[in-house]
Amino acid sequence: MLTLNLSSPAVAFENAGGKGASLARLAILGLPVPPGFIVATEACRRFVAANDLDRVITACLADLVPDDAGGLETLDPTRRAAFSPIRHLIG
């Protein structure tokens, strides 16, 4: 399954990531969470593999300085362009 219902008890950190699992817990508890869905971690893995982003991500991380929170904002244009499929999907 590539998407998960936000209010599904099957949502866990392993298949939804931390933010998705937290939102699902809040929704299950009846707290006010906007309706929506979670893109499963498997979908993210497939997207990274299909777009050969694993090598780009590894290269980006190798150049980061741990204390530089804005480091990803200063990626060179070649690396930034590798993420253009993601920008197309998220607007």
PDB file of N, CA, C and O in Angstrom:
ATOM      1  N   MET A   1       0.850  -1.169   0.000  1.00  0.00           N
ATOM      2  CA  MET A   1       0.000   0.000   0.000  1.00  0.00           C
ATOM      3  C   MET A   1       0.901   1.238   0.000  1.00  0.00           C
ATOM      4  O   MET A   1       1.827   1.342   0.804  1.00  0.00           O
ATOM      5  N   LEU A   2       0.621   2.162  -0.901  1.00  0.00           N
ATOM      6  CA  LEU A   2       1.467   3.337  -1.034  1.00  0.00           C
ATOM      7  C   LEU A   2       0.942   4.555  -0.284  1.00  0.00           C
ATOM      8  O   LEU A   2       1.684   5.501  -0.020  1.00  0.00           O
ATOM      9  N   THR A   3      -0.340   4.522   0.053  1.00  0.00           N
ATOM     10  CA  THR A   3      -0.895   5.572   0.910  1.00  0.00           C
ATOM     11  C   THR A   3      -1.635   4.908   2.060  1.00  0.00           C
ATOM     12  O   THR A   3      -2.126   3.785   1.941  1.00  0.00           O
ATOM     13  N   LEU A   4      -1.705   5.621   3.167  1.00  0.00           N
ATOM     14  CA  LEU A   4      -2.372   5.091   4.356  1.00  0.00           C
ATOM     15  C   LEU A   4      -3.416   6.090   4.817  1.00  0.00           C
ATOM     16  O   LEU A   4      -3.206   7.301   4.746  1.00  0.00           O
ATOM     17  N   ASN A   5      -4.533   5.582   5.286  1.00  0.00           N
ATOM     18  CA  ASN A   5      -5.573   6.433   5.840  1.00  0.00           C
ATOM     19  C   ASN A   5      -5.065   7.040   7.133  1.00  0.00           C
ATOM     20  O   ASN A   5      -4.512   6.339   7.981  1.00  0.00           O
ATOM     21  N   LEU A   6      -5.250   8.330   7.283  1.00  0.00           N
ATOM     22  CA  LEU A   6      -4.737   9.031   8.450  1.00  0.00           C
ATOM     23  C   LEU A   6      -5.284   8.490   9.770  1.00  0.00           C
ATOM     24  O   LEU A   6      -4.611   8.565  10.799  1.00  0.00           O
ATOM     25  N   SER A   7      -6.473   7.958   9.744  1.00  0.00           N
ATOM     26  CA  SER A   7      -7.071   7.467  10.988  1.00  0.00           C
ATOM     27  C   SER A   7      -6.977   5.943  11.142  1.00  0.00           C
ATOM     28  O   SER A   7      -7.680   5.356  11.963  1.00  0.00           O
ATOM     29  N   SER A   8      -6.117   5.317  10.360  1.00  0.00           N
ATOM     30  CA  SER A   8      -5.968   3.866  10.434  1.00  0.00           C
ATOM     31  C   SER A   8      -5.094   3.455  11.609  1.00  0.00           C
ATOM     32  O   SER A   8      -4.015   4.013  11.805  1.00  0.00           O
ATOM     33  N   PRO A   9      -5.550   2.484  12.392  1.00  0.00           N
ATOM     34  CA  PRO A   9      -4.713   1.988  13.488  1.00  0.00           C
ATOM     35  C   PRO A   9      -3.486   1.224  12.990  1.00  0.00           C
ATOM     36  O   PRO A   9      -2.591   0.919  13.778  1.00  0.00           O
ATOM     37  N   ALA A  10      -3.431   0.908  11.684  1.00  0.00           N
ATOM     38  CA  ALA A  10      -2.289   0.196  11.116  1.00  0.00           C
ATOM     39  C   ALA A  10      -1.090   1.120  10.881  1.00  0.00           C
ATOM     40  O   ALA A  10       0.009   0.641  10.600  1.00  0.00           O
ATOM     41  N   VAL A  11      -1.287   2.428  10.991  1.00  0.00           N
ATOM     42  CA  VAL A  11      -0.200   3.378  10.769  1.00  0.00           C
ATOM     43  C   VAL A  11       0.812   3.270  11.912  1.00  0.00           C
ATOM     44  O   VAL A  11       0.448   3.291  13.088  1.00  0.00           O
ATOM     45  N   ALA A  12       2.078   3.154  11.544  1.00  0.00           N
ATOM     46  CA  ALA A  12       3.159   3.063  12.534  1.00  0.00           C
ATOM     47  C   ALA A  12       4.373   3.810  11.997  1.00  0.00           C
ATOM     48  O   ALA A  12       4.431   4.153  10.816  1.00  0.00           O
ATOM     49  N   PHE A  13       5.325   4.052  12.861  1.00  0.00           N
ATOM     50  CA  PHE A  13       6.549   4.745  12.458  1.00  0.00           C
ATOM     51  C   PHE A  13       7.187   4.057  11.252  1.00  0.00           C
ATOM     52  O   PHE A  13       7.661   4.731  10.337  1.00  0.00           O
ATOM     53  N   GLU A  14       7.206   2.728  11.241  1.00  0.00           N
ATOM     54  CA  GLU A  14       7.870   1.957  10.188  1.00  0.00           C
ATOM     55  C   GLU A  14       7.252   2.174   8.812  1.00  0.00           C
ATOM     56  O   GLU A  14       7.971   2.149   7.813  1.00  0.00           O
ATOM     57  N   ASN A  15       5.934   2.386   8.728  1.00  0.00           N
ATOM     58  CA  ASN A  15       5.309   2.525   7.413  1.00  0.00           C
ATOM     59  C   ASN A  15       4.845   3.948   7.103  1.00  0.00           C
ATOM     60  O   ASN A  15       4.376   4.219   5.997  1.00  0.00           O
ATOM     61  N   ALA A  16       4.972   4.856   8.074  1.00  0.00           N
ATOM     62  CA  ALA A  16       4.480   6.214   7.862  1.00  0.00           C
ATOM     63  C   ALA A  16       5.468   7.297   8.265  1.00  0.00           C
ATOM     64  O   ALA A  16       5.234   8.477   8.001  1.00  0.00           O
ATOM     65  N   GLY A  17       6.560   6.916   8.895  1.00  0.00           N
ATOM     66  CA  GLY A  17       7.499   7.919   9.387  1.00  0.00           C
ATOM     67  C   GLY A  17       6.993   8.559  10.670  1.00  0.00           C
ATOM     68  O   GLY A  17       5.870   8.303  11.103  1.00  0.00           O
ATOM     69  N   GLY A  18       7.821   9.383  11.265  1.00  0.00           N
ATOM     70  CA  GLY A  18       7.490   9.982  12.557  1.00  0.00           C
ATOM     71  C   GLY A  18       6.318  10.933  12.506  1.00  0.00           C
ATOM     72  O   GLY A  18       5.414  10.849  13.337  1.00  0.00           O
ATOM     73  N   LYS A  19       6.316  11.844  11.534  1.00  0.00           N
ATOM     74  CA  LYS A  19       5.237  12.824  11.449  1.00  0.00           C
ATOM     75  C   LYS A  19       3.906  12.140  11.131  1.00  0.00           C
ATOM     76  O   LYS A  19       2.882  12.459  11.734  1.00  0.00           O
ATOM     77  N   GLY A  20       3.926  11.202  10.186  1.00  0.00           N
ATOM     78  CA  GLY A  20       2.701  10.493   9.830  1.00  0.00           C
ATOM     79  C   GLY A  20       2.139   9.695  10.990  1.00  0.00           C
ATOM     80  O   GLY A  20       0.934   9.712  11.238  1.00  0.00           O
ATOM     81  N   ALA A  21       3.016   8.993  11.702  1.00  0.00           N
ATOM     82  CA  ALA A  21       2.566   8.195  12.852  1.00  0.00           C
ATOM     83  C   ALA A  21       2.003   9.091  13.947  1.00  0.00           C
ATOM     84  O   ALA A  21       1.003   8.745  14.577  1.00  0.00           O
ATOM     85  N   SER A  22       2.630  10.234  14.180  1.00  0.00           N
ATOM     86  CA  SER A  22       2.129  11.159  15.203  1.00  0.00           C
ATOM     87  C   SER A  22       0.765  11.721  14.835  1.00  0.00           C
ATOM     88  O   SER A  22      -0.130  11.789  15.678  1.00  0.00           O
ATOM     89  N   LEU A  23       0.606  12.120  13.585  1.00  0.00           N
ATOM     90  CA  LEU A  23      -0.702  12.632  13.151  1.00  0.00           C
ATOM     91  C   LEU A  23      -1.784  11.566  13.258  1.00  0.00           C
ATOM     92  O   LEU A  23      -2.911  11.855  13.660  1.00  0.00           O
ATOM     93  N   ALA A  24      -1.438  10.338  12.899  1.00  0.00           N
ATOM     94  CA  ALA A  24      -2.409   9.246  13.001  1.00  0.00           C
ATOM     95  C   ALA A  24      -2.823   9.023  14.448  1.00  0.00           C
ATOM     96  O   ALA A  24      -4.004   8.812  14.724  1.00  0.00           O
ATOM     97  N   ARG A  25      -1.872   9.065  15.373  1.00  0.00           N
ATOM     98  CA  ARG A  25      -2.209   8.896  16.800  1.00  0.00           C
ATOM     99  C   ARG A  25      -3.172   9.990  17.252  1.00  0.00           C
ATOM    100  O   ARG A  25      -4.141   9.718  17.961  1.00  0.00           O
ATOM    101  N   LEU A  26      -2.905  11.217  16.842  1.00  0.00           N
ATOM    102  CA  LEU A  26      -3.786  12.323  17.219  1.00  0.00           C
ATOM    103  C   LEU A  26      -5.183  12.120  16.650  1.00  0.00           C
ATOM    104  O   LEU A  26      -6.175  12.342  17.344  1.00  0.00           O
ATOM    105  N   ALA A  27      -5.268  11.695  15.380  1.00  0.00           N
ATOM    106  CA  ALA A  27      -6.570  11.469  14.746  1.00  0.00           C
ATOM    107  C   ALA A  27      -7.329  10.344  15.444  1.00  0.00           C
ATOM    108  O   ALA A  27      -8.533  10.455  15.673  1.00  0.00           O
ATOM    109  N   ILE A  28      -6.633   9.272  15.780  1.00  0.00           N
ATOM    110  CA  ILE A  28      -7.276   8.135  16.448  1.00  0.00           C
ATOM    111  C   ILE A  28      -7.792   8.543  17.828  1.00  0.00           C
ATOM    112  O   ILE A  28      -8.817   8.039  18.286  1.00  0.00           O
ATOM    113  N   LEU A  29      -7.085   9.447  18.482  1.00  0.00           N
ATOM    114  CA  LEU A  29      -7.533   9.936  19.791  1.00  0.00           C
ATOM    115  C   LEU A  29      -8.702  10.918  19.681  1.00  0.00           C
ATOM    116  O   LEU A  29      -9.254  11.350  20.693  1.00  0.00           O
ATOM    117  N   GLY A  30      -9.073  11.264  18.453  1.00  0.00           N
ATOM    118  CA  GLY A  30     -10.201  12.165  18.252  1.00  0.00           C
ATOM    119  C   GLY A  30      -9.842  13.637  18.317  1.00  0.00           C
ATOM    120  O   GLY A  30     -10.727  14.490  18.379  1.00  0.00           O
ATOM    121  N   LEU A  31      -8.562  13.942  18.303  1.00  0.00           N
ATOM    122  CA  LEU A  31      -8.138  15.337  18.319  1.00  0.00           C
ATOM    123  C   LEU A  31      -8.323  15.951  16.934  1.00  0.00           C
ATOM    124  O   LEU A  31      -8.363  15.219  15.945  1.00  0.00           O
ATOM    125  N   PRO A  32      -8.434  17.259  16.840  1.00  0.00           N
ATOM    126  CA  PRO A  32      -8.716  17.901  15.552  1.00  0.00           C
ATOM    127  C   PRO A  32      -7.523  17.851  14.591  1.00  0.00           C
ATOM    128  O   PRO A  32      -6.602  18.663  14.680  1.00  0.00           O
ATOM    129  N   VAL A  33      -7.560  16.901  13.690  1.00  0.00           N
ATOM    130  CA  VAL A  33      -6.546  16.748  12.652  1.00  0.00           C
ATOM    131  C   VAL A  33      -7.277  16.850  11.317  1.00  0.00           C
ATOM    132  O   VAL A  33      -8.262  16.142  11.105  1.00  0.00           O
ATOM    133  N   PRO A  34      -6.822  17.711  10.419  1.00  0.00           N
ATOM    134  CA  PRO A  34      -7.494  17.816   9.113  1.00  0.00           C
ATOM    135  C   PRO A  34      -7.519  16.460   8.412  1.00  0.00           C
ATOM    136  O   PRO A  34      -6.588  15.669   8.562  1.00  0.00           O
ATOM    137  N   PRO A  35      -8.565  16.190   7.657  1.00  0.00           N
ATOM    138  CA  PRO A  35      -8.628  14.919   6.929  1.00  0.00           C
ATOM    139  C   PRO A  35      -7.471  14.827   5.939  1.00  0.00           C
ATOM    140  O   PRO A  35      -7.028  15.838   5.393  1.00  0.00           O
ATOM    141  N   GLY A  36      -6.999  13.635   5.717  1.00  0.00           N
ATOM    142  CA  GLY A  36      -5.901  13.474   4.782  1.00  0.00           C
ATOM    143  C   GLY A  36      -5.422  12.046   4.712  1.00  0.00           C
ATOM    144  O   GLY A  36      -6.096  11.123   5.170  1.00  0.00           O
ATOM    145  N   PHE A  37      -4.268  11.880   4.143  1.00  0.00           N
ATOM    146  CA  PHE A  37      -3.670  10.557   4.016  1.00  0.00           C
ATOM    147  C   PHE A  37      -2.170  10.697   4.212  1.00  0.00           C
ATOM    148  O   PHE A  37      -1.633  11.805   4.245  1.00  0.00           O
ATOM    149  N   ILE A  38      -1.510   9.569   4.340  1.00  0.00           N
ATOM    150  CA  ILE A  38      -0.073   9.529   4.543  1.00  0.00           C
ATOM    151  C   ILE A  38       0.540   8.800   3.356  1.00  0.00           C
ATOM    152  O   ILE A  38       0.065   7.738   2.953  1.00  0.00           O
ATOM    153  N   VAL A  39       1.595   9.379   2.803  1.00  0.00           N
ATOM    154  CA  VAL A  39       2.363   8.684   1.771  1.00  0.00           C
ATOM    155  C   VAL A  39       3.288   7.726   2.508  1.00  0.00           C
ATOM    156  O   VAL A  39       4.140   8.144   3.291  1.00  0.00           O
ATOM    157  N   ALA A  40       3.112   6.454   2.250  1.00  0.00           N
ATOM    158  CA  ALA A  40       3.863   5.423   2.972  1.00  0.00           C
ATOM    159  C   ALA A  40       5.354   5.503   2.667  1.00  0.00           C
ATOM    160  O   ALA A  40       5.761   5.943   1.592  1.00  0.00           O
ATOM    161  N   THR A  41       6.150   5.072   3.623  1.00  0.00           N
ATOM    162  CA  THR A  41       7.596   5.090   3.434  1.00  0.00           C
ATOM    163  C   THR A  41       8.002   4.249   2.223  1.00  0.00           C
ATOM    164  O   THR A  41       8.981   4.573   1.551  1.00  0.00           O
ATOM    165  N   GLU A  42       7.274   3.188   1.941  1.00  0.00           N
ATOM    166  CA  GLU A  42       7.570   2.368   0.758  1.00  0.00           C
ATOM    167  C   GLU A  42       7.405   3.182  -0.523  1.00  0.00           C
ATOM    168  O   GLU A  42       8.190   3.018  -1.457  1.00  0.00           O
ATOM    169  N   ALA A  43       6.406   4.050  -0.584  1.00  0.00           N
ATOM    170  CA  ALA A  43       6.223   4.906  -1.757  1.00  0.00           C
ATOM    171  C   ALA A  43       7.405   5.854  -1.916  1.00  0.00           C
ATOM    172  O   ALA A  43       7.875   6.087  -3.030  1.00  0.00           O
ATOM    173  N   CYS A  44       7.881   6.394  -0.811  1.00  0.00           N
ATOM    174  CA  CYS A  44       9.048   7.289  -0.853  1.00  0.00           C
ATOM    175  C   CYS A  44      10.278   6.536  -1.334  1.00  0.00           C
ATOM    176  O   CYS A  44      11.040   7.046  -2.155  1.00  0.00           O
ATOM    177  N   ARG A  45      10.470   5.338  -0.830  1.00  0.00           N
ATOM    178  CA  ARG A  45      11.623   4.531  -1.269  1.00  0.00           C
ATOM    179  C   ARG A  45      11.558   4.249  -2.769  1.00  0.00           C
ATOM    180  O   ARG A  45      12.565   4.349  -3.471  1.00  0.00           O
ATOM    181  N   ARG A  46      10.377   3.900  -3.251  1.00  0.00           N
ATOM    182  CA  ARG A  46      10.217   3.625  -4.689  1.00  0.00           C
ATOM    183  C   ARG A  46      10.490   4.872  -5.525  1.00  0.00           C
ATOM    184  O   ARG A  46      11.118   4.786  -6.581  1.00  0.00           O
ATOM    185  N   PHE A  47      10.022   6.027  -5.060  1.00  0.00           N
ATOM    186  CA  PHE A  47      10.239   7.269  -5.780  1.00  0.00           C
ATOM    187  C   PHE A  47      11.726   7.594  -5.851  1.00  0.00           C
ATOM    188  O   PHE A  47      12.232   7.976  -6.906  1.00  0.00           O
ATOM    189  N   VAL A  48      12.422   7.444  -4.735  1.00  0.00           N
ATOM    190  CA  VAL A  48      13.865   7.705  -4.704  1.00  0.00           C
ATOM    191  C   VAL A  48      14.576   6.755  -5.666  1.00  0.00           C
ATOM    192  O   VAL A  48      15.451   7.185  -6.418  1.00  0.00           O
ATOM    193  N   ALA A  49      14.217   5.480  -5.654  1.00  0.00           N
ATOM    194  CA  ALA A  49      14.863   4.502  -6.531  1.00  0.00           C
ATOM    195  C   ALA A  49      14.560   4.781  -7.999  1.00  0.00           C
ATOM    196  O   ALA A  49      15.461   4.724  -8.836  1.00  0.00           O
ATOM    197  N   ALA A  50      13.300   5.081  -8.323  1.00  0.00           N
ATOM    198  CA  ALA A  50      12.894   5.307  -9.713  1.00  0.00           C
ATOM    199  C   ALA A  50      13.540   6.550 -10.309  1.00  0.00           C
ATOM    200  O   ALA A  50      13.728   6.627 -11.523  1.00  0.00           O
ATOM    201  N   ASN A  51      13.876   7.511  -9.481  1.00  0.00           N
ATOM    202  CA  ASN A  51      14.473   8.752  -9.958  1.00  0.00           C
ATOM    203  C   ASN A  51      15.965   8.844  -9.659  1.00  0.00           C
ATOM    204  O   ASN A  51      16.560   9.915  -9.782  1.00  0.00           O
ATOM    205  N   ASP A  52      16.572   7.723  -9.266  1.00  0.00           N
ATOM    206  CA  ASP A  52      17.997   7.628  -8.984  1.00  0.00           C
ATOM    207  C   ASP A  52      18.467   8.727  -8.028  1.00  0.00           C
ATOM    208  O   ASP A  52      19.528   9.323  -8.213  1.00  0.00           O
ATOM    209  N   LEU A  53      17.650   8.977  -7.004  1.00  0.00           N
ATOM    210  CA  LEU A  53      17.977  10.034  -6.052  1.00  0.00           C
ATOM    211  C   LEU A  53      18.856   9.562  -4.905  1.00  0.00           C
ATOM    212  O   LEU A  53      19.384  10.385  -4.157  1.00  0.00           O
ATOM    213  N   ASP A  54      19.024   8.253  -4.751  1.00  0.00           N
ATOM    214  CA  ASP A  54      19.837   7.772  -3.626  1.00  0.00           C
ATOM    215  C   ASP A  54      21.268   8.283  -3.702  1.00  0.00           C
ATOM    216  O   ASP A  54      21.832   8.679  -2.683  1.00  0.00           O
ATOM    217  N   ARG A  55      21.858   8.281  -4.879  1.00  0.00           N
ATOM    218  CA  ARG A  55      23.236   8.775  -5.016  1.00  0.00           C
ATOM    219  C   ARG A  55      23.307  10.280  -4.768  1.00  0.00           C
ATOM    220  O   ARG A  55      24.279  10.770  -4.194  1.00  0.00           O
ATOM    221  N   VAL A  56      22.277  11.015  -5.199  1.00  0.00           N
ATOM    222  CA  VAL A  56      22.251  12.467  -4.996  1.00  0.00           C
ATOM    223  C   VAL A  56      22.096  12.786  -3.514  1.00  0.00           C
ATOM    224  O   VAL A  56      22.782  13.661  -2.985  1.00  0.00           O
ATOM    225  N   ILE A  57      21.187  12.068  -2.845  1.00  0.00           N
ATOM    226  CA  ILE A  57      20.974  12.290  -1.413  1.00  0.00           C
ATOM    227  C   ILE A  57      22.254  11.994  -0.640  1.00  0.00           C
ATOM    228  O   ILE A  57      22.637  12.755   0.247  1.00  0.00           O
ATOM    229  N   THR A  58      22.910  10.894  -0.976  1.00  0.00           N
ATOM    230  CA  THR A  58      24.153  10.528  -0.302  1.00  0.00           C
ATOM    231  C   THR A  58      25.220  11.604  -0.512  1.00  0.00           C
ATOM    232  O   THR A  58      25.933  11.964   0.425  1.00  0.00           O
ATOM    233  N   ALA A  59      25.327  12.110  -1.724  1.00  0.00           N
ATOM    234  CA  ALA A  59      26.313  13.156  -2.008  1.00  0.00           C
ATOM    235  C   ALA A  59      25.987  14.441  -1.253  1.00  0.00           C
ATOM    236  O   ALA A  59      26.888  15.100  -0.734  1.00  0.00           O
ATOM    237  N   CYS A  60      24.722  14.797  -1.188  1.00  0.00           N
ATOM    238  CA  CYS A  60      24.315  16.004  -0.462  1.00  0.00           C
ATOM    239  C   CYS A  60      24.639  15.879   1.016  1.00  0.00           C
ATOM    240  O   CYS A  60      25.151  16.818   1.626  1.00  0.00           O
ATOM    241  N   LEU A  61      24.347  14.742   1.585  1.00  0.00           N
ATOM    242  CA  LEU A  61      24.593  14.545   3.005  1.00  0.00           C
ATOM    243  C   LEU A  61      26.087  14.533   3.324  1.00  0.00           C
ATOM    244  O   LEU A  61      26.500  14.965   4.400  1.00  0.00           O
ATOM    245  N   ALA A  62      26.896  14.036   2.382  1.00  0.00           N
ATOM    246  CA  ALA A  62      28.335  13.975   2.615  1.00  0.00           C
ATOM    247  C   ALA A  62      28.936  15.366   2.758  1.00  0.00           C
ATOM    248  O   ALA A  62      29.924  15.548   3.468  1.00  0.00           O
ATOM    249  N   ASP A  63      28.339  16.351   2.081  1.00  0.00           N
ATOM    250  CA  ASP A  63      28.867  17.711   2.098  1.00  0.00           C
ATOM    251  C   ASP A  63      28.305  18.578   3.221  1.00  0.00           C
ATOM    252  O   ASP A  63      28.772  19.699   3.427  1.00  0.00           O
ATOM    253  N   LEU A  64      27.317  18.078   3.942  1.00  0.00           N
ATOM    254  CA  LEU A  64      26.687  18.906   4.972  1.00  0.00           C
ATOM    255  C   LEU A  64      27.539  19.004   6.229  1.00  0.00           C
ATOM    256  O   LEU A  64      28.263  18.078   6.597  1.00  0.00           O
ATOM    257  N   VAL A  65      27.428  20.136   6.857  1.00  0.00           N
ATOM    258  CA  VAL A  65      28.050  20.350   8.159  1.00  0.00           C
ATOM    259  C   VAL A  65      26.934  20.170   9.187  1.00  0.00           C
ATOM    260  O   VAL A  65      25.918  20.858   9.093  1.00  0.00           O
ATOM    261  N   PRO A  66      27.081  19.269  10.167  1.00  0.00           N
ATOM    262  CA  PRO A  66      25.981  18.958  11.094  1.00  0.00           C
ATOM    263  C   PRO A  66      25.346  20.167  11.776  1.00  0.00           C
ATOM    264  O   PRO A  66      24.140  20.164  12.022  1.00  0.00           O
ATOM    265  N   ASP A  67      26.122  21.192  12.084  1.00  0.00           N
ATOM    266  CA  ASP A  67      25.557  22.355  12.777  1.00  0.00           C
ATOM    267  C   ASP A  67      24.978  23.404  11.846  1.00  0.00           C
ATOM    268  O   ASP A  67      24.495  24.437  12.311  1.00  0.00           O
ATOM    269  N   ASP A  68      25.015  23.162  10.530  1.00  0.00           N
ATOM    270  CA  ASP A  68      24.515  24.131   9.555  1.00  0.00           C
ATOM    271  C   ASP A  68      23.105  23.750   9.127  1.00  0.00           C
ATOM    272  O   ASP A  68      22.921  22.977   8.186  1.00  0.00           O
ATOM    273  N   ALA A  69      22.107  24.296   9.825  1.00  0.00           N
ATOM    274  CA  ALA A  69      20.711  23.950   9.550  1.00  0.00           C
ATOM    275  C   ALA A  69      20.274  24.362   8.150  1.00  0.00           C
ATOM    276  O   ALA A  69      19.356  23.754   7.600  1.00  0.00           O
ATOM    277  N   GLY A  70      20.893  25.362   7.565  1.00  0.00           N
ATOM    278  CA  GLY A  70      20.505  25.831   6.234  1.00  0.00           C
ATOM    279  C   GLY A  70      21.329  25.242   5.112  1.00  0.00           C
ATOM    280  O   GLY A  70      21.240  25.704   3.974  1.00  0.00           O
ATOM    281  N   GLY A  71      22.123  24.239   5.404  1.00  0.00           N
ATOM    282  CA  GLY A  71      23.022  23.664   4.407  1.00  0.00           C
ATOM    283  C   GLY A  71      22.336  23.166   3.150  1.00  0.00           C
ATOM    284  O   GLY A  71      22.858  23.344   2.050  1.00  0.00           O
ATOM    285  N   LEU A  72      21.177  22.545   3.292  1.00  0.00           N
ATOM    286  CA  LEU A  72      20.474  22.042   2.110  1.00  0.00           C
ATOM    287  C   LEU A  72      19.963  23.174   1.217  1.00  0.00           C
ATOM    288  O   LEU A  72      19.741  22.971   0.024  1.00  0.00           O
ATOM    289  N   GLU A  73      19.780  24.340   1.780  1.00  0.00           N
ATOM    290  CA  GLU A  73      19.300  25.484   0.997  1.00  0.00           C
ATOM    291  C   GLU A  73      20.362  25.997   0.034  1.00  0.00           C
ATOM    292  O   GLU A  73      20.044  26.721  -0.909  1.00  0.00           O
ATOM    293  N   THR A  74      21.608  25.635   0.259  1.00  0.00           N
ATOM    294  CA  THR A  74      22.691  26.145  -0.570  1.00  0.00           C
ATOM    295  C   THR A  74      23.252  25.083  -1.513  1.00  0.00           C
ATOM    296  O   THR A  74      24.416  25.164  -1.906  1.00  0.00           O
ATOM    297  N   LEU A  75      22.454  24.101  -1.876  1.00  0.00           N
ATOM    298  CA  LEU A  75      22.913  23.064  -2.802  1.00  0.00           C
ATOM    299  C   LEU A  75      23.272  23.684  -4.146  1.00  0.00           C
ATOM    300  O   LEU A  75      22.650  24.651  -4.585  1.00  0.00           O
ATOM    301  N   ASP A  76      24.279  23.113  -4.790  1.00  0.00           N
ATOM    302  CA  ASP A  76      24.622  23.615  -6.112  1.00  0.00           C
ATOM    303  C   ASP A  76      23.489  23.275  -7.087  1.00  0.00           C
ATOM    304  O   ASP A  76      22.710  22.357  -6.828  1.00  0.00           O
ATOM    305  N   PRO A  77      23.390  24.007  -8.209  1.00  0.00           N
ATOM    306  CA  PRO A  77      22.263  23.827  -9.148  1.00  0.00           C
ATOM    307  C   PRO A  77      22.111  22.414  -9.692  1.00  0.00           C
ATOM    308  O   PRO A  77      20.989  21.971  -9.939  1.00  0.00           O
ATOM    309  N   THR A  78      23.209  21.698  -9.884  1.00  0.00           N
ATOM    310  CA  THR A  78      23.118  20.331 -10.403  1.00  0.00           C
ATOM    311  C   THR A  78      22.389  19.430  -9.421  1.00  0.00           C
ATOM    312  O   THR A  78      21.511  18.660  -9.809  1.00  0.00           O
ATOM    313  N   ARG A  79      22.749  19.527  -8.156  1.00  0.00           N
ATOM    314  CA  ARG A  79      22.084  18.701  -7.139  1.00  0.00           C
ATOM    315  C   ARG A  79      20.645  19.157  -6.941  1.00  0.00           C
ATOM    316  O   ARG A  79      19.749  18.326  -6.791  1.00  0.00           O
ATOM    317  N   ARG A  80      20.416  20.442  -6.938  1.00  0.00           N
ATOM    318  CA  ARG A  80      19.056  20.954  -6.782  1.00  0.00           C
ATOM    319  C   ARG A  80      18.165  20.450  -7.918  1.00  0.00           C
ATOM    320  O   ARG A  80      17.008  20.098  -7.685  1.00  0.00           O
ATOM    321  N   ALA A  81      18.687  20.414  -9.134  1.00  0.00           N
ATOM    322  CA  ALA A  81      17.923  19.958 -10.297  1.00  0.00           C
ATOM    323  C   ALA A  81      17.515  18.493 -10.167  1.00  0.00           C
ATOM    324  O   ALA A  81      16.479  18.090 -10.695  1.00  0.00           O
ATOM    325  N   ALA A  82      18.317  17.700  -9.470  1.00  0.00           N
ATOM    326  CA  ALA A  82      17.984  16.282  -9.291  1.00  0.00           C
ATOM    327  C   ALA A  82      16.692  16.101  -8.520  1.00  0.00           C
ATOM    328  O   ALA A  82      16.036  15.065  -8.630  1.00  0.00           O
ATOM    329  N   PHE A  83      16.324  17.109  -7.739  1.00  0.00           N
ATOM    330  CA  PHE A  83      15.102  17.020  -6.948  1.00  0.00           C
ATOM    331  C   PHE A  83      13.905  17.645  -7.652  1.00  0.00           C
ATOM    332  O   PHE A  83      12.835  17.753  -7.053  1.00  0.00           O
ATOM    333  N   SER A  84      14.054  18.055  -8.897  1.00  0.00           N
ATOM    334  CA  SER A  84      12.939  18.687  -9.609  1.00  0.00           C
ATOM    335  C   SER A  84      11.722  17.776  -9.750  1.00  0.00           C
ATOM    336  O   SER A  84      10.604  18.292  -9.760  1.00  0.00           O
ATOM    337  N   PRO A  85      11.867  16.447  -9.858  1.00  0.00           N
ATOM    338  CA  PRO A  85      10.656  15.602  -9.890  1.00  0.00           C
ATOM    339  C   PRO A  85       9.830  15.750  -8.615  1.00  0.00           C
ATOM    340  O   PRO A  85       8.602  15.678  -8.661  1.00  0.00           O
ATOM    341  N   ILE A  86      10.488  15.955  -7.487  1.00  0.00           N
ATOM    342  CA  ILE A  86       9.784  16.129  -6.230  1.00  0.00           C
ATOM    343  C   ILE A  86       9.021  17.445  -6.242  1.00  0.00           C
ATOM    344  O   ILE A  86       7.859  17.495  -5.839  1.00  0.00           O
ATOM    345  N   ARG A  87       9.664  18.502  -6.700  1.00  0.00           N
ATOM    346  CA  ARG A  87       8.995  19.810  -6.757  1.00  0.00           C
ATOM    347  C   ARG A  87       7.752  19.745  -7.625  1.00  0.00           C
ATOM    348  O   ARG A  87       6.728  20.349  -7.304  1.00  0.00           O
ATOM    349  N   HIS A  88       7.846  19.003  -8.736  1.00  0.00           N
ATOM    350  CA  HIS A  88       6.690  18.875  -9.624  1.00  0.00           C
ATOM    351  C   HIS A  88       5.513  18.213  -8.899  1.00  0.00           C
ATOM    352  O   HIS A  88       4.360  18.589  -9.113  1.00  0.00           O
ATOM    353  N   LEU A  89       5.800  17.240  -8.054  1.00  0.00           N
ATOM    354  CA  LEU A  89       4.735  16.532  -7.356  1.00  0.00           C
ATOM    355  C   LEU A  89       4.120  17.345  -6.224  1.00  0.00           C
ATOM    356  O   LEU A  89       2.925  17.227  -5.953  1.00  0.00           O
ATOM    357  N   ILE A  90       4.924  18.165  -5.566  1.00  0.00           N
ATOM    358  CA  ILE A  90       4.409  18.882  -4.403  1.00  0.00           C
ATOM    359  C   ILE A  90       4.038  20.331  -4.696  1.00  0.00           C
ATOM    360  O   ILE A  90       3.609  21.061  -3.803  1.00  0.00           O
ATOM    361  N   GLY A  91       4.199  20.735  -5.927  1.00  0.00           N
ATOM    362  CA  GLY A  91       3.737  22.065  -6.306  1.00  0.00           C
ATOM    363  C   GLY A  91       4.823  23.049  -6.377  1.00  0.00           C
ATOM    364  O   GLY A  91       4.580  24.215  -6.685  1.00  0.00           O
TER     365      GLY A  91
END
